[in-house]
């Protein structure tokens, strides 16, 4: 793993997807002389299993799964900052210097220089990863490389950073009211902002059961960097009707279907919290029309919450009081229509947040 080279994609470019390239392309001539190795034994595996919740009965203490001594580093949910521990053993002694880079993260190796005076020596180091500009909830990847003694010992890094642990959506009712939820952030003082609410007009529509894909009513939204949340709400005119939504995103000019939203009732709602810029949308679909009808009539509402979408929604606190400990967040509103949905957004740093659905 540590002696691999870059993998090329079908276009001839260096593959950037960490889940497609892995650690890289194996170079057999180098794998027998790697410079440094990340050794592991039974105790390492038992500690790893204990850390994942598996009782091994060995009495071995648990470790964070990210600290298993693998020649790669992976963190599935990095809240704010995390320090990962590794140890390396010299096959070729010498002075090795570390370089590390993970886009959108601050990365520090301590110590950054390891001096091995003999083969077989083992030394421990840490890698501290801190969320900087990376989007919350999206994978970012990079490399840690130890260079020295004529060797380059490279390890892939893949992390999913998050600025907050909080629900993606909460709901409330009434012209005035509140909705509360718990949040945990990785940095005390992180700002918390409210946007919205938005209550778009109800647009009438109709779809027949069995309609071809190309004939399904389509409701696209162009998401920009200023878009905080999008919510589509559909409801049949006849209470005996049933309706679903098919959520999609346009990728390379084609609709990529993501999920089928609904439960067979006469209404459905699809919600995007802090979506990436691009074209997103829903298709309206029904499997059966109401008794005696040749189409299913409905109303559609598309609520797009942006950075300039009003100030009816308030939030307290406006800054996180503590890090790594849960605290209560309260969203409040007043003066809203009760006959249709309203949508707001509570935002945490790095485009993370919670959609507030009202009525």
C-alpha positions as CSV (number, residue, x, y, z in Angstrom):
1,X,0.0,0.0,0.0
2,X,2.7,2.5,0.9
3,X,4.7,1.9,-2.3
4,X,1.9,2.4,-4.8
5,X,1.7,4.9,-7.6
6,X,-1.2,7.1,-8.8
7,X,-4.1,5.4,-10.6
8,X,-5.3,6.9,-13.9
9,X,-9.0,7.3,-14.8
10,X,-10.5,6.4,-18.1
11,X,-9.7,9.9,-19.3
12,X,-6.0,9.5,-18.5
13,X,-6.1,11.9,-15.6
14,X,-5.0,11.0,-12.1
15,X,-8.0,9.4,-10.3
16,X,-9.3,11.8,-7.6
17,X,-12.0,9.6,-6.1
18,X,-10.5,7.9,-3.0
19,X,-13.0,5.0,-3.2
20,X,-12.0,4.3,-6.9
21,X,-8.2,4.6,-6.6
22,X,-7.8,3.0,-3.1
23,X,-4.1,3.3,-2.1
24,X,-3.0,3.4,-5.7
25,X,-1.5,1.0,-8.2
26,X,0.8,-1.8,-6.9
27,X,4.4,-1.6,-7.8
28,X,5.8,-5.1,-7.2
29,X,9.5,-4.0,-7.5
30,X,9.1,-1.6,-4.6
31,X,6.8,-3.5,-2.3
32,X,9.7,-5.8,-1.1
33,X,11.7,-2.7,-0.1
34,X,9.2,-0.2,1.4
35,X,11.5,1.7,3.8
36,X,8.9,1.8,6.6
37,X,6.1,-0.6,7.5
38,X,3.0,-0.3,9.6
39,X,3.1,-3.5,11.6
40,X,0.0,-4.9,13.3
41,X,-0.7,-8.1,15.3
42,X,-3.4,-9.9,17.1
43,X,-3.6,-7.3,19.9
44,X,-4.1,-4.5,17.4
45,X,-7.0,-6.4,15.8
46,X,-8.5,-7.2,19.1
47,X,-8.3,-3.6,20.3
48,X,-9.9,-2.5,17.0
49,X,-12.8,-5.0,17.4
50,X,-13.3,-3.8,21.0
51,X,-13.4,-0.3,19.6
52,X,-16.2,-1.2,17.2
53,X,-18.3,-2.7,20.0
54,X,-17.3,-6.4,19.5
55,X,-16.5,-8.1,22.9
56,X,-13.5,-10.2,22.3
57,X,-13.2,-11.5,25.8
58,X,-9.5,-11.0,25.7
59,X,-9.3,-8.1,28.2
60,X,-7.5,-6.0,25.5
61,X,-8.5,-2.3,25.8
62,X,-10.5,-0.7,23.0
63,X,-9.1,1.9,20.7
64,X,-10.8,4.2,18.3
65,X,-11.2,2.3,15.0
66,X,-9.3,5.1,13.3
67,X,-6.3,4.3,15.5
68,X,-5.9,0.8,14.2
69,X,-2.3,0.7,12.9
70,X,-3.2,0.5,9.2
71,X,-1.0,2.1,6.5
72,X,-4.0,4.3,5.6
73,X,-6.1,6.7,7.7
74,X,-9.9,6.9,7.6
75,X,-12.3,8.8,9.8
76,X,-16.0,8.3,9.0
77,X,-17.2,11.2,11.1
78,X,-14.7,13.8,12.2
79,X,-16.4,16.3,14.4
80,X,-14.2,19.5,14.4
81,X,-10.9,17.9,15.1
82,X,-9.4,14.5,15.7
83,X,-5.9,13.2,16.5
84,X,-4.9,9.8,15.0
85,X,-2.1,7.7,16.2
86,X,0.2,5.5,14.1
87,X,3.5,3.7,14.6
88,X,6.0,2.7,11.9
89,X,8.9,0.3,11.9
90,X,12.0,0.9,9.8
91,X,13.1,-1.6,7.2
92,X,15.6,0.9,5.9
93,X,17.0,3.1,8.6
94,X,17.5,6.8,8.1
95,X,16.0,10.2,8.6
96,X,12.4,10.5,7.3
97,X,10.4,13.7,7.0
98,X,6.6,13.9,6.8
99,X,4.4,15.9,4.4
100,X,0.7,15.8,4.7
101,X,-2.2,17.4,2.7
102,X,-5.9,17.0,2.9
103,X,-7.9,19.6,1.0
104,X,-10.2,21.7,3.3
105,X,-8.5,20.4,6.4
106,X,-5.7,21.6,8.6
107,X,-3.3,18.6,9.0
108,X,-0.3,18.4,11.3
109,X,2.1,15.5,11.9
110,X,3.9,15.2,15.3
111,X,6.8,14.7,15.2
112,X,7.3,15.5,11.6
113,X,10.8,14.0,11.5
114,X,11.6,10.4,12.5
115,X,15.2,9.3,12.8
116,X,15.8,5.5,12.6
117,X,19.3,4.4,13.5
118,X,18.7,0.7,12.8
119,X,16.4,-1.6,11.0
120,X,13.6,-2.9,13.2
121,X,13.2,0.3,15.2
122,X,9.6,1.4,15.8
123,X,8.5,5.0,16.4
124,X,5.1,6.5,17.1
125,X,3.6,9.7,15.6
126,X,0.2,11.4,15.5
127,X,-1.8,13.1,12.7
128,X,-4.1,15.9,13.8
129,X,-6.9,16.7,11.4
130,X,-9.0,19.9,11.9
131,X,-12.0,21.0,9.8
132,X,-11.1,24.2,7.9
133,X,-13.0,25.0,4.7
134,X,-14.1,21.5,3.7
135,X,-17.9,21.0,3.3
136,X,-19.5,19.4,6.3
137,X,-20.6,15.8,5.6
138,X,-18.7,15.4,2.3
139,X,-15.6,13.2,1.9
140,X,-12.2,14.8,1.4
141,X,-9.0,12.9,0.8
142,X,-5.3,13.4,0.6
143,X,-1.9,11.8,1.5
144,X,0.6,11.4,4.2
145,X,4.1,10.7,2.9
146,X,7.3,9.9,4.8
147,X,10.4,10.7,2.7
148,X,13.9,9.6,3.5
149,X,16.6,7.0,2.9
150,X,15.8,7.1,-0.8
151,X,12.2,6.0,0.0
152,X,8.8,7.6,-0.3
153,X,6.3,5.9,2.1
154,X,2.8,7.1,1.1
155,X,-0.5,6.6,3.0
156,X,-3.9,7.6,1.7
157,X,-6.2,9.7,4.0
158,X,-10.0,9.8,3.7
159,X,-12.2,11.7,6.1
160,X,-15.8,12.9,6.4
161,X,-15.6,16.1,8.4
162,X,-18.6,17.6,10.1
163,X,-19.0,20.9,11.9
164,X,-22.1,19.7,13.9
165,X,-24.0,16.6,14.9
166,X,-27.7,17.7,14.6
167,X,-30.9,16.4,12.9
168,X,-31.2,17.2,9.3
169,X,-34.9,18.2,9.8
170,X,-37.2,19.2,12.6
171,X,-40.9,20.2,12.5
172,X,-43.4,22.4,14.2
173,X,-46.9,23.8,13.9
174,X,-48.9,27.0,14.3
175,X,-48.7,30.5,13.1
176,X,-46.4,31.1,16.0
177,X,-44.3,28.5,17.7
178,X,-41.0,26.9,18.4
179,X,-39.0,23.7,17.6
180,X,-36.1,22.5,19.7
181,X,-33.3,20.1,19.0
182,X,-29.9,19.1,20.3
183,X,-26.7,19.9,18.6
184,X,-23.0,19.1,19.2
185,X,-20.3,21.1,17.5
186,X,-16.5,20.7,17.3
187,X,-15.7,24.3,18.1
188,X,-17.1,26.5,20.9
189,X,-18.3,29.8,19.6
190,X,-19.3,28.4,16.2
191,X,-22.0,30.8,14.7
192,X,-25.6,29.6,14.4
193,X,-27.8,31.5,11.9
194,X,-31.4,31.3,10.9
195,X,-32.8,31.8,7.3
196,X,-36.3,32.0,6.1
197,X,-39.1,31.2,6.4
198,X,-40.3,30.6,2.8
199,X,-43.9,29.6,2.0
200,X,-44.2,29.5,-1.8
201,X,-47.6,29.5,-3.7
202,X,-49.4,26.2,-4.3
203,X,-49.2,25.3,-8.0
204,X,-51.9,23.0,-9.4
205,X,-50.8,19.9,-11.5
206,X,-52.0,16.5,-12.6
207,X,-50.4,13.2,-13.5
208,X,-52.0,10.0,-14.8
209,X,-51.2,6.6,-13.4
210,X,-48.7,4.8,-15.6
211,X,-47.4,7.9,-17.3
212,X,-44.1,7.4,-19.1
213,X,-41.0,8.7,-17.4
214,X,-40.6,11.5,-20.0
215,X,-44.2,12.6,-19.3
216,X,-43.9,12.9,-15.5
217,X,-44.3,16.5,-14.2
218,X,-40.9,17.9,-13.5
219,X,-40.0,20.5,-10.8
220,X,-36.3,21.4,-11.2
221,X,-34.5,24.0,-9.0
222,X,-31.1,25.5,-9.8
223,X,-29.2,25.5,-6.5
224,X,-26.5,28.2,-6.0
225,X,-24.0,28.9,-3.3
226,X,-26.7,31.1,-1.7
227,X,-29.2,28.2,-1.4
228,X,-29.6,26.9,2.1
229,X,-32.4,24.4,1.7
230,X,-35.0,23.2,-0.8
231,X,-38.3,21.5,0.0
232,X,-40.9,20.2,-2.4
233,X,-44.4,19.5,-0.9
234,X,-47.1,17.7,-2.9
235,X,-50.7,16.9,-2.0
236,X,-53.5,15.3,-4.0
237,X,-56.8,17.3,-4.3
238,X,-58.8,14.1,-3.7
239,X,-58.0,12.7,-0.2
240,X,-58.4,9.2,-1.7
241,X,-55.4,9.8,-4.1
242,X,-51.9,8.6,-3.7
243,X,-48.7,10.4,-4.8
244,X,-44.9,10.0,-4.7
245,X,-41.9,12.1,-5.6
246,X,-38.7,11.0,-7.3
247,X,-35.8,13.1,-6.2
248,X,-33.0,13.6,-8.8
249,X,-29.8,15.6,-9.5
250,X,-28.6,16.5,-12.9
251,X,-25.1,15.0,-13.5
252,X,-23.3,15.6,-16.8
253,X,-26.6,16.7,-18.4
254,X,-28.5,13.6,-17.3
255,X,-31.0,13.1,-14.4
256,X,-29.5,10.9,-11.8
257,X,-32.4,9.4,-9.8
258,X,-31.6,9.4,-6.0
259,X,-34.7,8.3,-4.0
260,X,-38.4,7.5,-4.2
261,X,-40.2,9.6,-1.6
262,X,-43.6,8.8,-0.3
263,X,-45.6,6.1,1.5
264,X,-48.7,5.7,-0.6
265,X,-50.7,8.5,1.1
266,X,-52.1,11.6,-0.6
267,X,-49.0,13.7,0.2
268,X,-45.3,13.6,0.1
269,X,-42.3,15.9,0.9
270,X,-38.7,15.8,-0.4
271,X,-36.2,18.0,1.5
272,X,-32.6,19.0,0.8
273,X,-30.5,20.5,3.5
274,X,-27.5,22.6,2.3
275,X,-27.4,21.0,-1.2
276,X,-24.4,21.3,-3.4
277,X,-24.8,23.8,-6.3
278,X,-26.3,22.3,-9.4
279,X,-29.7,21.4,-10.7
280,X,-31.9,19.3,-8.4
281,X,-35.5,18.4,-8.8
282,X,-38.4,16.0,-8.3
283,X,-40.7,14.1,-10.6
284,X,-44.4,13.6,-9.6
285,X,-45.7,10.1,-10.0
286,X,-48.7,8.0,-9.0
287,X,-49.4,4.3,-9.4
288,X,-53.2,4.5,-9.2
289,X,-55.7,7.3,-9.8
290,X,-58.5,8.1,-7.4
291,X,-61.7,6.1,-8.0
292,X,-63.5,7.3,-11.2
293,X,-60.6,9.6,-12.2
294,X,-58.3,9.3,-15.2
295,X,-55.6,11.5,-13.6
296,X,-54.4,12.4,-10.1
297,X,-54.8,16.1,-9.5
298,X,-52.5,17.8,-6.9
299,X,-50.9,21.0,-5.7
300,X,-47.1,21.4,-5.6
301,X,-45.2,23.8,-3.5
302,X,-41.5,24.4,-4.0
303,X,-39.8,26.2,-1.1
304,X,-36.3,27.5,-1.8
305,X,-34.6,29.0,1.3
306,X,-31.7,31.3,0.4
307,X,-29.5,33.7,2.3
308,X,-31.9,36.5,1.5
309,X,-35.1,34.6,2.3
310,X,-36.5,36.8,5.0
311,X,-36.0,36.9,8.8
312,X,-39.2,35.4,10.3
313,X,-37.2,32.5,11.7
314,X,-35.2,33.2,14.8
315,X,-32.7,30.9,16.6
316,X,-31.1,30.8,20.0
317,X,-28.3,30.6,20.9
318,X,-26.6,32.4,18.1
319,X,-23.3,30.8,18.9
320,X,-22.4,27.4,20.3
321,X,-21.7,27.6,24.0
322,X,-19.5,24.6,24.2
323,X,-17.6,22.0,22.1
324,X,-18.1,18.2,22.0
325,X,-21.1,18.5,24.5
326,X,-24.7,18.5,23.4
327,X,-26.7,21.8,23.8
328,X,-30.2,22.8,23.0
329,X,-31.1,24.9,20.0
330,X,-34.5,26.6,19.7
331,X,-36.0,27.9,16.4
332,X,-39.0,30.2,16.7
333,X,-41.4,31.9,14.3
334,X,-44.5,34.0,14.2
335,X,-47.0,35.4,11.7
336,X,-47.0,32.3,9.4
337,X,-49.8,31.0,7.2
338,X,-51.3,27.8,8.7
339,X,-52.9,26.5,5.5
340,X,-49.7,25.5,3.8
341,X,-46.1,24.5,4.6
342,X,-43.4,27.0,5.5
343,X,-39.7,26.1,5.4
344,X,-36.7,27.6,7.2
345,X,-33.1,26.7,7.8
346,X,-30.8,26.8,10.9
347,X,-27.2,26.9,9.7
348,X,-24.0,25.9,11.3
349,X,-20.5,26.4,9.8
350,X,-19.3,24.7,6.6
351,X,-22.8,24.5,5.1
352,X,-24.2,22.1,7.7
353,X,-27.6,22.7,9.1
354,X,-31.2,21.7,10.0
355,X,-34.3,22.3,7.9
356,X,-37.3,23.6,9.9
357,X,-40.6,22.5,8.5
358,X,-43.7,24.3,9.8
359,X,-47.3,23.3,9.4
